[in-house]
Amino acid sequence: MVAVKNAAAGMDDVADKKAARPEEKYVTSAEMAKHSAEGDVWVAVQGKVYDVTSWLPLHPGGDLPLLSLAGQDVTDAFVAYHPASAWRVLDRYRVATLSDYTVSEVSRDYRRLVAEFARAGLFDRKGHGCAASLCAMAALLAGALWLVLATASVAAHMAAAVMLGFLWMQSGFLGHDSGHYVVMRSKLLNRAVQVVAGNCVAGISIGWWKRNHNAHHIACNSLDHDPDVQHMPLFAVSPRLFASLTSAFYRRVMRFDAAARLLVSYQHWTFYPVMCVARANLFAQSLLLLTDTWTRVPGRLAEVAGVAVFWLWYPWLVSRLPGGAGERAAFVLVSFAVTGIQHVQFCLNHFSAGTYVGRPRGDDWFQKQTRGTLDVACPPWMDWFHGGLQFQVEHHLFPRLPRCHLRRVAPLVRELCRKHGLPYERCGFWEANALTLRTLRDAAMQARAVAAAGGPAPRNLLWEAVNTHG
């Protein structure tokens, strides 16, 4: 009798809880797409809809990735960028369920690969890459300091400049890795490595790099959303840029005016010279962000202090050269030119790949990453030179995967591309350079045609820029 009474009471409790629980809300993809403005951002992950408007200023990856994919299902991008612990954060923002949620075969296979890599522990096993990079950087810095301070030879001083160039390259690779995943034993040590390797040693704000690089990954090769293909007025990787598109990242019009037409017309000749001094632009972009009080920069004081350290030691080292202004200018140019190799590497992976105009879409994540990237073939003993960037397709698909595993997973990615009829572009270093120059030359010839016509871009190019997506 008592047992029955308690059971009935238990059923009543369940009924009361059900009555108190709000009815499940369902929305369609079209309804969710209406919530894509800066003050009203919804996204969906595995069919569950979340209002992340209040999360925008707190998002560790910045607000740009969420704004770029607002109003869409972002499951593939979410699993690519977030560890399992991030799923717990989502629940507090859930507002509805997608009534028309579907998963493509490509996405299904992609998510299966992510799950397999997670079960195998590939995201957690980072190898000894960070330790090796730090040791190499310490040796390069010590060697450069000794050659400048302990010798009077101009040749030795130029060798020191070369060493600094390679030091900055390794710093860039390490900063890149530490921005995607925790390369050290803790987040605090990871942050310390970022500031020391990036800000102090190289003079580049890791905060600027993360903001720029996250936008690049999410909108890979979107001419108006990806800052890594927005180099007007110096370079145009596609004639669609002749339509004076508006950059969503820089929030300004990339004008194809008379100056841009002239510069772009010769971009296949100016590409390497500009890459030799491109580091100056990174310094400028870092300083602009750190002095912009309107933009949230986590750990701004540490960032500013780190950059200040660079601007103390590097000018001091240059001032110690005994040869006067000529030798000092040559030292700076040589160090910049050597690290310019890395700037070229950044361009090789994307300049000759497919581009599109418009916001990235959440339902073709795998397709966009493979079409917008290019792998550079090299033997394993040359991996130090490329820093993992040679496996750009794999890195874009699995940005949290430590570089020591990229070569291992490449065959699986190639097989998946072959299965779904997607491109998997791979070529040698010199061939990639040739493809990049060919892309720049093709756009340059069209820019010359526009200049010869004495007017704006031809109407068909304008139409293409406005209407093409993919």
ZAMARGU-4260 file (C-alpha; in steps of 0.2 Angstrom, whole numbers, plus 5000, padded with zeros to 4 digits):
<rodrens>
0) 5000/5000/5000 | 5014/5012/5005 | 5024/5007/4990 | 5010/5010/4978 | 5007/5027/4986
5) 5025/5032/4985 | 5025/5026/4966 | 5010/5037/4963 | 5018/5051/4971 | 5033/5049/4961
10) 5023/5049/4945 | 5014/5065/4951 | 5031/5073/4953 | 5036/5068/4936 | 5020/5075/4929
15) 5023/5091/4938 | 5041/5093/4931 | 5034/5090/4914 | 5021/5103/4916 | 5034/5115/4922
20) 5046/5112/4908 | 5043/5124/4894 | 5037/5116/4877 | 5051/5112/4865 | 5053/5126/4852
25) 5056/5122/4834 | 5062/5134/4820 | 5067/5131/4802 | 5083/5135/4794 | 5075/5150/4786
30) 5069/5157/4802 | 5086/5155/4811 | 5094/5164/4796 | 5085/5180/4801 | 5095/5180/4817
35) 5112/5185/4808 | 5114/5203/4813 | 5128/5209/4825 | 5115/5212/4839 | 5105/5196/4836
40) 5116/5180/4832 | 5109/5163/4832 | 5119/5147/4827 | 5115/5129/4826 | 5126/5114/4831
45) 5119/5097/4827 | 5102/5103/4825 | 5101/5113/4842 | 5099/5132/4840 | 5109/5144/4852
50) 5107/5162/4854 | 5126/5167/4856 | 5123/5186/4855 | 5129/5189/4873 | 5144/5177/4870
55) 5151/5187/4856 | 5162/5198/4867 | 5168/5183/4877 | 5171/5171/4863 | 5190/5166/4864
60) 5191/5166/4845 | 5184/5183/4844 | 5167/5189/4837 | 5172/5188/4819 | 5170/5169/4817
65) 5152/5169/4825 | 5147/5185/4815 | 5153/5177/4798 | 5143/5161/4801 | 5128/5169/4810
70) 5111/5162/4806 | 5118/5145/4800 | 5122/5127/4806 | 5140/5128/4811 | 5143/5110/4817
75) 5158/5106/4806 | 5167/5122/4810 | 5162/5119/4829 | 5170/5102/4829 | 5185/5108/4820
80) 5189/5121/4832 | 5183/5115/4849 | 5188/5101/4861 | 5174/5091/4870 | 5174/5102/4885
85) 5167/5116/4874 | 5150/5107/4872 | 5146/5110/4890 | 5146/5129/4887 | 5133/5128/4874
90) 5118/5122/4885 | 5116/5139/4893 | 5112/5147/4876 | 5100/5135/4869 | 5084/5142/4863
95) 5077/5130/4850 | 5079/5115/4839 | 5080/5115/4820 | 5065/5106/4812 | 5073/5103/4795
100) 5091/5099/4801 | 5100/5087/4789 | 5118/5081/4787 | 5127/5079/4770 | 5137/5064/4767
105) 5153/5074/4766 | 5150/5082/4783 | 5145/5065/4790 | 5162/5058/4784 | 5171/5073/4790
110) 5164/5072/4808 | 5168/5053/4808 | 5186/5057/4805 | 5186/5070/4819 | 5179/5058/4831
115) 5192/5045/4825 | 5206/5057/4828 | 5199/5061/4845 | 5198/5043/4850 | 5216/5040/4845
120) 5221/5054/4855 | 5229/5064/4841 | 5223/5081/4847 | 5231/5078/4864 | 5248/5071/4858
125) 5258/5086/4853 | 5275/5078/4851 | 5291/5088/4855 | 5289/5101/4842 | 5287/5115/4854
130) 5303/5111/4864 | 5312/5109/4847 | 5306/5125/4841 | 5311/5134/4857 | 5328/5127/4857
135) 5331/5131/4839 | 5325/5149/4842 | 5336/5151/4858 | 5351/5145/4847 | 5347/5157/4833
140) 5345/5172/4844 | 5361/5168/4854 | 5371/5165/4838 | 5365/5181/4830 | 5369/5191/4846
145) 5387/5184/4847 | 5390/5187/4828 | 5385/5205/4830 | 5393/5209/4847 | 5409/5199/4846
150) 5414/5201/4828 | 5419/5215/4817 | 5416/5206/4801 | 5402/5213/4789 | 5400/5195/4782
155) 5397/5189/4800 | 5385/5203/4803 | 5375/5198/4788 | 5375/5180/4794 | 5367/5186/4810
160) 5354/5195/4800 | 5350/5178/4791 | 5349/5170/4808 | 5337/5182/4814 | 5326/5180/4799
165) 5325/5161/4802 | 5322/5165/4821 | 5307/5175/4816 | 5301/5161/4804 | 5302/5148/4818
170) 5293/5161/4830 | 5279/5162/4817 | 5277/5144/4816 | 5277/5142/4835 | 5265/5157/4837
175) 5253/5149/4824 | 5253/5132/4833 | 5250/5140/4850 | 5236/5150/4843 | 5227/5134/4837
180) 5230/5122/4852 | 5239/5122/4869 | 5257/5117/4864 | 5263/5117/4882 | 5257/5108/4898
185) 5245/5122/4903 | 5236/5137/4896 | 5246/5149/4906 | 5262/5142/4899 | 5255/5142/4882
190) 5251/5160/4884 | 5268/5164/4890 | 5275/5155/4874 | 5264/5166/4863 | 5269/5182/4871
195) 5288/5178/4871 | 5289/5170/4854 | 5277/5182/4845 | 5278/5199/4854 | 5295/5199/4862
200) 5305/5190/4849 | 5296/5195/4833 | 5287/5211/4837 | 5270/5204/4831 | 5255/5205/4842
205) 5248/5187/4845 | 5231/5195/4848 | 5232/5203/4831 | 5237/5187/4823 | 5223/5177/4831
210) 5210/5189/4826 | 5216/5189/4808 | 5220/5171/4807 | 5203/5165/4814 | 5194/5176/4801
215) 5205/5168/4788 | 5201/5150/4793 | 5182/5153/4794 | 5181/5162/4778 | 5195/5154/4768
220) 5198/5163/4752 | 5182/5173/4752 | 5187/5189/4743 | 5177/5200/4755 | 5178/5191/4771
225) 5196/5183/4772 | 5209/5196/4776 | 5223/5184/4769 | 5217/5188/4751 | 5214/5206/4754
230) 5230/5215/4748 | 5223/5230/4738 | 5230/5241/4731 | 5246/5230/4729 | 5239/5213/4724
235) 5223/5206/4718 | 5222/5187/4717 | 5206/5188/4707 | 5198/5200/4694 | 5182/5200/4705
240) 5191/5212/4716 | 5191/5225/4702 | 5173/5228/4708 | 5179/5238/4723 | 5172/5225/4736
245) 5170/5230/4754 | 5181/5220/4767 | 5171/5213/4781 | 5187/5212/4791 | 5194/5229/4789
250) 5177/5237/4787 | 5182/5247/4772 | 5180/5247/4753 | 5195/5240/4744 | 5195/5252/4730
255) 5201/5247/4713 | 5205/5265/4708 | 5219/5272/4696 | 5233/5268/4708 | 5227/5250/4712
260) 5225/5247/4693 | 5243/5252/4690 | 5250/5242/4705 | 5240/5227/4701 | 5246/5228/4683
265) 5263/5224/4688 | 5260/5213/4703 | 5268/5197/4696 | 5284/5208/4696 | 5282/5216/4713
270) 5277/5200/4722 | 5294/5195/4729 | 5301/5212/4732 | 5285/5216/4742 | 5287/5200/4752
275) 5304/5205/4757 | 5298/5219/4767 | 5281/5213/4771 | 5286/5211/4789 | 5284/5230/4791
280) 5265/5228/4788 | 5264/5215/4802 | 5272/5228/4814 | 5260/5241/4808 | 5244/5230/4810
285) 5250/5225/4827 | 5252/5242/4833 | 5236/5248/4826 | 5226/5234/4835 | 5235/5237/4851
290) 5231/5256/4851 | 5213/5253/4846 | 5203/5255/4862 | 5187/5250/4853 | 5193/5233/4849
295) 5193/5220/4863 | 5211/5213/4865 | 5213/5200/4879 | 5228/5203/4889 | 5232/5220/4880
300) 5244/5225/4893 | 5255/5209/4891 | 5254/5212/4872 | 5260/5230/4873 | 5274/5225/4885
305) 5279/5211/4874 | 5280/5222/4858 | 5289/5235/4868 | 5302/5222/4873 | 5305/5219/4854
310) 5307/5237/4850 | 5320/5239/4864 | 5331/5224/4859 | 5331/5224/4840 | 5335/5243/4837
315) 5348/5241/4851 | 5356/5227/4842 | 5356/5236/4825 | 5364/5251/4834 | 5378/5240/4839
320) 5384/5237/4821 | 5400/5247/4818 | 5398/5250/4800 | 5387/5265/4800 | 5370/5268/4792
325) 5374/5258/4776 | 5378/5242/4786 | 5363/5244/4798 | 5351/5246/4783 | 5358/5231/4775
330) 5356/5221/4791 | 5338/5226/4793 | 5334/5222/4775 | 5342/5205/4775 | 5333/5200/4791
335) 5317/5205/4784 | 5320/5197/4767 | 5324/5180/4775 | 5308/5180/4785 | 5300/5185/4769
340) 5301/5167/4764 | 5288/5164/4776 | 5277/5177/4769 | 5278/5169/4752 | 5274/5152/4760
345) 5258/5160/4767 | 5253/5165/4750 | 5257/5149/4741 | 5244/5139/4750 | 5230/5151/4745
350) 5233/5163/4731 | 5232/5150/4717 | 5217/5141/4725 | 5198/5144/4722 | 5190/5160/4728
355) 5173/5166/4730 | 5163/5181/4735 | 5151/5182/4750 | 5149/5175/4768 | 5156/5158/4772
360) 5142/5145/4773 | 5141/5132/4787 | 5134/5118/4776 | 5150/5117/4764 | 5164/5118/4777
365) 5174/5103/4770 | 5171/5109/4752 | 5177/5127/4755 | 5192/5122/4764 | 5198/5110/4751
370) 5195/5121/4737 | 5203/5136/4745 | 5219/5128/4750 | 5235/5120/4742 | 5247/5107/4749
375) 5266/5109/4746 | 5275/5092/4744 | 5291/5090/4753 | 5301/5076/4761 | 5300/5074/4779
380) 5317/5081/4783 | 5311/5098/4776 | 5296/5099/4788 | 5306/5111/4799 | 5307/5123/4784
385) 5288/5124/4781 | 5282/5122/4799 | 5267/5111/4795 | 5260/5124/4783 | 5264/5112/4768
390) 5249/5102/4774 | 5238/5116/4772 | 5222/5106/4767 | 5224/5095/4782 | 5228/5110/4794
395) 5212/5119/4788 | 5201/5104/4790 | 5208/5100/4807 | 5216/5116/4814 | 5218/5109/4832
400) 5228/5094/4826 | 5247/5096/4830 | 5258/5098/4815 | 5267/5081/4820 | 5252/5072/4814
405) 5247/5081/4798 | 5258/5070/4787 | 5250/5054/4795 | 5232/5060/4791 | 5235/5066/4774
410) 5231/5050/4765 | 5214/5049/4774 | 5210/5067/4768 | 5215/5063/4750 | 5204/5047/4751
415) 5189/5057/4757 | 5192/5070/4744 | 5192/5057/4730 | 5177/5049/4737 | 5167/5065/4736
420) 5174/5071/4720 | 5183/5086/4728 | 5199/5094/4723 | 5215/5089/4733 | 5228/5101/4726
425) 5247/5096/4730 | 5263/5101/4721 | 5281/5105/4724 | 5287/5121/4732 | 5294/5128/4715
430) 5278/5123/4706 | 5267/5132/4719 | 5278/5147/4716 | 5274/5146/4698 | 5256/5144/4700
435) 5255/5159/4712 | 5264/5170/4699 | 5253/5164/4685 | 5238/5168/4695 | 5245/5186/4699
440) 5250/5188/4681 | 5232/5183/4674 | 5224/5196/4685 | 5238/5209/4681 | 5234/5206/4662
445) 5215/5209/4665 | 5219/5225/4676 | 5230/5231/4661 | 5215/5228/4650 | 5204/5238/4662
450) 5217/5252/4662 | 5218/5252/4643 | 5199/5254/4642 | 5200/5269/4653 | 5186/5264/4664
455) 5180/5253/4678 | 5180/5234/4677 | 5170/5226/4663 | 5152/5223/4667 | 5154/5204/4667
460) 5167/5205/4681 | 5156/5216/4691 | 5141/5205/4689 | 5152/5190/4694 | 5159/5199/4709
465) 5141/5203/4715 | 5133/5187/4711 | 5146/5173/4712 | 5147/5162/4728 | 5159/5147/4726
</rodrens>
